[in-house]
Amino acid sequence: MTIPFGGPPAQPGTVYLVGGGPGDPGLLGLRAARLLASATFVVYDRLSPPEALALCPGEAEQVYVGKLPDRHALAQDEINELLVARAKAGDAVVRFKGGDPFVLGRGSEEAAACVAAGVAFEVVPGVTAGVAAPAYAGIPVTHRAVAPAFAVVTGHEDPTKPEAQVDYAALARFPGTLLLYMGVGRLRAIASALISAGRDAATPVALVRWGTTPRQETISGTLSDIADSVESAGLTNPAIIVVGDVVALRDELAWFEGRPLHGVSVLVPRTRHQAGELSERLRALGAEPVEAPTIAIEPSRTPQELRSALTEVRDGAYDWVALTSVNGVAAVVEEVANLGHDARLFARTRLAAVGPGTAEALAAVGLRADLVPRAATTRELAASLVASG
């Protein structure tokens, strides 16, 4: 039975409003990954996880339309027009957004633009930051004994509206957790409004910045002092404000920020196709890997020299063949195939590998390393070869 994880690929003439989740690329949904991998035109935000863009085909066009509080790459009307125009031109369009496209993400406005233009669209929900960021900070948004519900609230209403819609008096009476998005700049006013409306000034509050990412920071306090604490720490958006007694559970349940490399950025200068494994290991330890390839593996400019050497290996001219990298194994195996041979070409020689990684690469193609030095260096490899006679 085929289980359709991820669903069908992106189709030409369709706009996909895709939620990328709160920042941790591991929280990207299967449907989102499938669509990114098959899109021809991708429009992405400041808060959509950048690592996920690596899934896009090399020929896919990518356009940044991110927004900061004081400047926008494109106005919302321009984004709407761009999505419609490229879908009508025959592109498979992915509008890649942080969080969930229909939770304070203006995805409904983009969907409405598609409807008005007669363009097909699909909504792909994502994990919203209001739930995920507190979870990574050790704060459950509900708890059977503490909070039976939660409310999602904007902390930054549309300034063009004739009057505010957020009812702080009602929120002050709400018997659960308040999750406020985009409210850091108005944190003092929000706290004051809740206290004035009757919420206890001692109510626990937490602010989680860059939630679910290695940059995550959490500050806890109460309605009476949280604004001072946040200003002293200099924290700004993006952040989720959590108001309610569940915040007190953080002391017991915090887990993410305690990892050994949390908050540390690590440069990964390996080739692009080799950086992934190391980056994953660094993320698991809490670090933020910064992939900046400083080398590239390219075909030899003198392939005839390798062909000649391999012919001599076949004829028994060498006692040993030493491989000093995984890339070297790949290049040799490819050239052996180009010569019309297979692993039997090495039947009259012995193989040495500089380290366990190179030995594993040989094993993957059916070749066993006869010698692997204790230390994975070329100096130790040479010494071991000399010692072997």
C-alpha positions as CSV (number, residue, x, y, z in Angstrom):
1,M,0.0,0.0,0.0
2,T,1.3,3.4,-0.9
3,I,0.8,6.0,1.8
4,P,0.7,9.5,0.3
5,F,2.9,11.3,2.7
6,G,3.5,14.8,1.3
7,G,0.8,14.5,-1.3
8,P,1.1,15.4,-5.0
9,P,3.7,17.8,-6.4
10,A,3.0,21.5,-7.0
11,Q,1.0,22.1,-10.1
12,P,1.4,24.9,-12.7
13,G,-1.1,27.7,-12.4
14,T,-1.7,27.1,-8.7
15,V,-0.7,29.2,-5.6
16,Y,0.2,27.2,-2.5
17,L,0.0,29.1,0.8
18,V,2.5,27.1,2.8
19,G,3.2,27.4,6.5
20,G,6.8,26.8,7.3
21,G,6.5,26.5,11.0
22,P,8.1,28.6,13.8
23,G,11.7,28.3,12.8
24,D,13.1,24.9,13.6
25,P,13.4,23.2,10.1
26,G,12.6,19.9,11.8
27,L,9.0,21.1,12.3
28,L,8.4,21.6,8.6
29,G,5.5,19.5,7.4
30,L,5.7,16.8,4.8
31,R,3.3,18.6,2.5
32,A,5.3,21.8,2.7
33,A,8.5,19.9,1.9
34,R,6.9,18.2,-1.1
35,L,5.6,21.5,-2.5
36,L,9.0,23.3,-2.0
37,A,10.7,20.5,-3.8
38,S,8.5,20.8,-6.9
39,A,7.8,24.5,-7.1
40,T,9.0,26.7,-9.9
41,F,8.5,30.0,-8.2
42,V,8.9,30.5,-4.4
43,V,8.0,33.7,-2.5
44,Y,9.4,33.6,1.1
45,D,9.3,35.6,4.3
46,R,11.8,36.8,6.9
47,L,10.5,34.3,9.4
48,S,10.1,31.2,7.1
49,P,12.9,28.7,8.0
50,P,15.7,29.5,5.5
51,E,17.1,25.9,5.6
52,A,13.9,24.7,4.0
53,L,14.7,26.6,0.8
54,A,17.5,24.1,0.1
55,L,14.6,21.7,-0.9
56,C,13.7,23.9,-3.9
57,P,14.9,22.8,-7.3
58,G,18.0,24.6,-8.6
59,E,16.0,26.2,-11.4
60,A,13.2,27.5,-9.2
61,E,13.1,31.3,-8.8
62,Q,13.1,32.5,-5.3
63,V,11.9,36.0,-4.3
64,Y,12.2,37.5,-0.8
65,V,9.3,39.6,0.4
66,G,10.1,39.8,4.1
67,K,8.8,42.5,6.4
68,L,10.4,44.3,9.3
69,P,8.4,46.7,11.5
70,D,9.9,49.7,9.8
71,R,10.3,48.5,6.2
72,H,8.8,46.0,3.8
73,A,10.5,44.3,0.8
74,L,7.2,44.5,-0.9
75,A,3.8,45.9,0.2
76,Q,1.1,43.3,0.7
77,D,-0.8,44.4,-2.3
78,E,2.3,43.9,-4.4
79,I,2.8,40.4,-3.0
80,N,-0.8,39.5,-3.9
81,E,-0.3,40.8,-7.4
82,L,3.0,38.9,-7.8
83,L,1.4,35.6,-6.7
84,V,-1.5,35.9,-9.1
85,A,0.7,37.1,-12.0
86,R,3.2,34.2,-11.8
87,A,0.4,31.6,-11.4
88,K,-1.3,33.0,-14.5
89,A,2.0,32.8,-16.3
90,G,2.1,29.0,-15.6
91,D,4.3,28.8,-12.6
92,A,3.8,26.4,-9.7
93,V,3.9,29.1,-7.0
94,V,4.7,28.5,-3.3
95,R,4.1,31.3,-0.9
96,F,6.3,30.2,1.9
97,K,5.4,31.8,5.2
98,G,6.6,31.5,8.8
99,G,4.2,29.7,11.2
100,D,0.7,29.1,9.8
101,P,-0.5,31.1,6.9
102,F,-4.0,31.6,8.4
103,V,-2.8,32.5,12.0
104,L,-2.1,36.2,12.0
105,G,-0.1,35.7,8.7
106,R,-2.2,37.5,6.1
107,G,-2.6,34.3,4.2
108,S,-6.3,34.8,4.0
109,E,-5.7,38.1,2.1
110,E,-3.5,36.3,-0.4
111,A,-6.2,33.6,-0.8
112,A,-8.8,36.2,-1.4
113,A,-6.6,37.8,-4.1
114,C,-6.4,34.4,-5.8
115,V,-10.2,34.0,-5.6
116,A,-10.7,37.4,-7.1
117,A,-8.3,36.6,-10.0
118,G,-9.7,33.1,-10.6
119,V,-6.4,31.5,-9.6
120,A,-6.5,28.0,-8.0
121,F,-4.9,27.9,-4.5
122,E,-4.3,25.5,-1.6
123,V,-3.6,26.2,2.0
124,V,-1.0,24.2,3.8
125,P,-1.1,24.7,7.6
126,G,2.1,25.0,9.6
127,V,3.0,24.8,13.3
128,T,2.2,28.2,14.7
129,A,4.8,30.0,16.9
130,G,2.3,30.8,19.6
131,V,2.1,27.1,20.6
132,A,5.6,25.9,19.5
133,A,7.7,28.7,21.0
134,P,6.3,28.3,24.5
135,A,6.6,24.5,24.2
136,Y,10.3,24.9,23.4
137,A,10.6,27.2,26.5
138,G,9.0,24.5,28.7
139,I,5.6,26.3,28.9
140,P,2.5,24.3,27.9
141,V,-0.2,26.6,26.7
142,T,-2.9,24.5,28.5
143,H,-2.8,22.4,31.6
144,R,-5.6,20.5,33.1
145,A,-5.1,22.0,36.6
146,V,-4.1,25.5,35.5
147,A,-5.4,26.6,32.1
148,P,-8.3,25.0,30.2
149,A,-7.9,27.2,27.1
150,F,-5.7,29.6,25.3
151,A,-6.4,32.7,23.2
152,V,-4.3,33.8,20.2
153,V,-4.2,37.6,20.0
154,T,-2.3,40.1,17.9
155,G,-0.2,42.6,19.7
156,H,-0.1,44.9,16.7
157,E,-3.4,45.7,15.1
158,D,-3.8,47.1,11.7
159,P,-3.1,50.8,12.1
160,T,-5.6,51.7,9.3
161,K,-8.6,50.3,11.2
162,P,-10.9,53.0,12.5
163,E,-10.8,51.6,16.0
164,A,-9.1,48.8,18.0
165,Q,-10.8,45.4,18.1
166,V,-8.8,43.7,20.8
167,D,-10.9,43.7,23.9
168,Y,-8.4,43.8,26.8
169,A,-11.3,43.8,29.4
170,A,-12.4,40.5,28.0
171,L,-8.9,39.1,27.8
172,A,-8.3,40.1,31.5
173,R,-11.3,37.9,32.4
174,F,-10.3,35.0,30.1
175,P,-9.7,31.8,32.1
176,G,-6.7,30.6,30.4
177,T,-3.4,31.5,28.6
178,L,-3.0,34.5,26.4
179,L,-0.6,34.2,23.4
180,L,0.3,37.6,21.9
181,Y,2.1,37.9,18.6
182,M,4.0,40.9,17.3
183,G,3.6,42.7,20.6
184,V,7.1,43.4,21.9
185,G,7.0,47.1,20.9
186,R,3.7,47.5,22.8
187,L,4.5,45.2,25.8
188,R,4.2,47.9,28.4
189,A,0.9,49.1,27.1
190,I,-0.5,45.6,26.8
191,A,0.5,44.7,30.4
192,S,-0.9,48.0,31.6
193,A,-4.2,47.4,29.8
194,L,-4.6,43.9,31.2
195,I,-3.9,45.1,34.8
196,S,-6.3,48.1,34.4
197,A,-8.9,45.7,33.2
198,G,-8.6,43.5,36.3
199,R,-5.9,41.0,35.6
200,D,-3.7,40.4,38.7
201,A,-0.4,42.3,38.3
202,A,1.4,39.2,39.7
203,T,0.2,37.1,36.8
204,P,3.3,35.2,35.3
205,V,4.4,36.4,31.9
206,A,7.1,35.1,29.6
207,L,8.5,36.4,26.4
208,V,10.1,33.9,24.0
209,R,12.2,35.3,21.2
210,W,13.2,33.4,18.1
211,G,11.4,30.4,19.5
212,T,12.4,26.9,18.4
213,T,15.7,28.1,17.0
214,P,19.2,28.1,18.4
215,R,18.8,31.8,19.0
216,Q,15.9,31.3,21.4
217,E,15.8,33.5,24.5
218,T,13.2,33.5,27.2
219,I,12.6,36.1,29.9
220,S,10.0,35.5,32.6
221,G,8.4,37.9,35.0
222,T,4.9,39.2,35.9
223,L,2.6,41.7,34.3
224,S,3.9,44.4,36.6
225,D,7.6,44.0,35.7
226,I,8.0,42.1,32.4
227,A,8.3,45.3,30.3
228,D,11.2,46.6,32.4
229,S,12.9,43.2,32.2
230,V,12.5,43.0,28.4
231,E,13.7,46.5,27.9
232,S,16.8,45.9,30.1
233,A,17.6,42.8,28.1
234,G,17.2,44.7,24.8
235,L,14.9,42.0,23.4
236,T,12.9,42.8,20.2
237,N,10.7,41.0,17.8
238,P,10.2,38.3,16.7
239,A,8.8,37.0,20.0
240,I,5.7,35.5,21.5
241,I,4.3,36.9,24.8
242,V,2.7,34.3,27.1
243,V,0.5,35.5,29.8
244,G,-0.9,33.1,32.4
245,D,-0.1,30.7,35.3
246,V,1.3,28.1,32.9
247,V,4.4,30.2,32.7
248,A,5.3,29.0,36.2
249,L,5.7,25.5,34.9
250,R,8.8,26.6,33.0
251,D,11.0,26.1,36.0
252,E,10.2,22.4,35.9
253,L,9.7,21.7,32.2
254,A,12.4,23.9,30.4
255,W,14.4,21.6,28.1
256,F,15.5,23.3,24.9
257,E,17.8,26.1,26.1
258,G,19.7,23.8,28.3
259,R,21.4,21.9,25.5
260,P,25.3,22.2,25.6
261,L,25.8,24.4,22.5
262,H,22.6,26.4,22.7
263,G,23.1,29.9,21.4
264,V,26.4,29.2,19.8
265,S,26.9,29.7,16.1
266,V,29.3,27.3,14.4
267,L,30.9,27.9,11.0
268,V,30.7,24.8,8.8
269,P,33.1,25.3,5.9
270,R,32.6,21.9,4.3
271,T,31.4,21.3,0.7
272,R,27.7,22.0,0.4
273,H,26.7,18.3,-0.1
274,Q,28.8,17.2,2.9
275,A,27.7,19.9,5.4
276,G,24.3,18.4,6.1
277,E,25.4,15.6,8.5
278,L,27.6,17.9,10.6
279,S,25.0,20.6,10.7
280,E,22.4,18.1,11.9
281,R,24.7,17.0,14.7
282,L,25.3,20.6,15.7
283,R,21.6,21.4,15.8
284,A,21.0,18.4,18.0
285,L,23.4,19.9,20.5
286,G,21.7,23.3,20.3
287,A,24.1,25.2,18.0
288,E,23.2,27.2,15.0
289,P,25.3,25.9,12.0
290,V,26.3,28.5,9.5
291,E,27.1,26.7,6.3
292,A,29.7,28.6,4.2
293,P,31.5,26.2,1.8
294,T,35.1,27.2,1.3
295,I,35.9,24.4,-1.1
296,A,34.3,22.7,-4.0
297,I,34.9,19.2,-5.4
298,E,35.5,19.3,-9.1
299,P,36.6,16.8,-11.7
300,S,40.3,16.4,-12.2
301,R,41.8,18.6,-15.0
302,T,44.1,15.7,-15.9
303,P,41.8,12.6,-15.8
304,Q,44.2,10.7,-18.0
305,E,46.7,10.5,-15.1
306,L,44.2,8.7,-12.9
307,R,43.2,6.4,-15.7
308,S,46.8,5.5,-16.3
309,A,47.4,4.8,-12.6
310,L,44.3,2.6,-12.4
311,T,45.4,0.6,-15.4
312,E,48.7,0.0,-13.6
313,V,46.8,-1.0,-10.4
314,R,44.9,-3.5,-12.5
315,D,48.2,-4.9,-13.9
316,G,49.6,-5.4,-10.4
317,A,52.1,-2.5,-10.4
318,Y,51.4,-1.4,-6.9
319,D,51.3,-3.2,-3.5
320,W,49.1,-0.6,-1.9
321,V,46.5,2.0,-3.0
322,A,45.9,4.6,-0.3
323,L,42.7,6.6,-0.3
324,T,42.8,9.9,1.7
325,S,39.2,11.1,1.6
326,V,35.6,10.1,0.9
327,N,35.8,12.3,-2.2
328,G,38.9,10.4,-3.4
329,V,37.0,7.2,-3.1
330,A,34.1,8.6,-5.1
331,A,36.4,9.9,-7.9
332,V,38.3,6.6,-8.1
333,V,35.1,4.5,-8.2
334,E,33.7,6.7,-10.9
335,E,36.8,6.4,-13.0
336,V,36.9,2.6,-12.5
337,A,33.4,2.4,-13.9
338,N,34.3,4.7,-16.8
339,L,37.1,2.2,-17.7
340,G,34.6,-0.6,-17.8
341,H,35.8,-2.3,-14.7
342,D,34.5,-3.0,-11.2
343,A,35.9,-3.8,-7.8
344,R,37.9,-6.7,-9.2
345,L,40.3,-4.1,-10.6
346,F,41.9,-4.0,-7.1
347,A,42.3,-7.8,-6.8
348,R,46.1,-7.6,-7.0
349,T,46.6,-4.8,-4.5
350,R,45.8,-3.9,-1.0
351,L,43.7,-0.9,0.1
352,A,44.5,1.7,2.8
353,A,42.1,4.3,4.1
354,V,43.1,7.4,6.0
355,G,40.3,7.1,8.5
356,P,37.0,5.3,9.3
357,G,34.9,7.6,7.1
358,T,37.0,6.7,4.1
359,A,36.9,3.1,5.0
360,E,33.1,3.2,5.2
361,A,33.0,4.8,1.8
362,L,35.1,1.9,0.4
363,A,32.8,-0.6,2.1
364,A,29.8,1.1,0.6
365,V,31.1,0.0,-2.9
366,G,32.1,-3.5,-1.8
367,L,35.7,-2.8,-1.0
368,R,37.4,-3.6,2.4
369,A,40.2,-1.4,3.7
370,D,43.2,-3.6,4.6
371,L,44.7,-0.8,6.7
372,V,43.2,2.1,8.7
373,P,45.6,4.0,11.0
374,R,44.7,4.8,14.6
375,A,44.7,8.5,13.9
376,A,43.0,9.8,10.8
377,T,45.9,11.8,9.4
378,T,48.0,11.4,6.3
379,R,51.1,11.4,8.5
380,E,49.8,8.5,10.5
381,L,48.7,6.7,7.3
382,A,52.2,7.0,5.8
383,A,53.7,5.7,9.0
384,S,51.3,2.8,9.1
385,L,52.1,1.9,5.5
386,V,55.9,2.0,6.2
387,A,55.4,-0.2,9.3
388,S,53.3,-2.7,7.3
389,G,56.3,-3.4,5.1
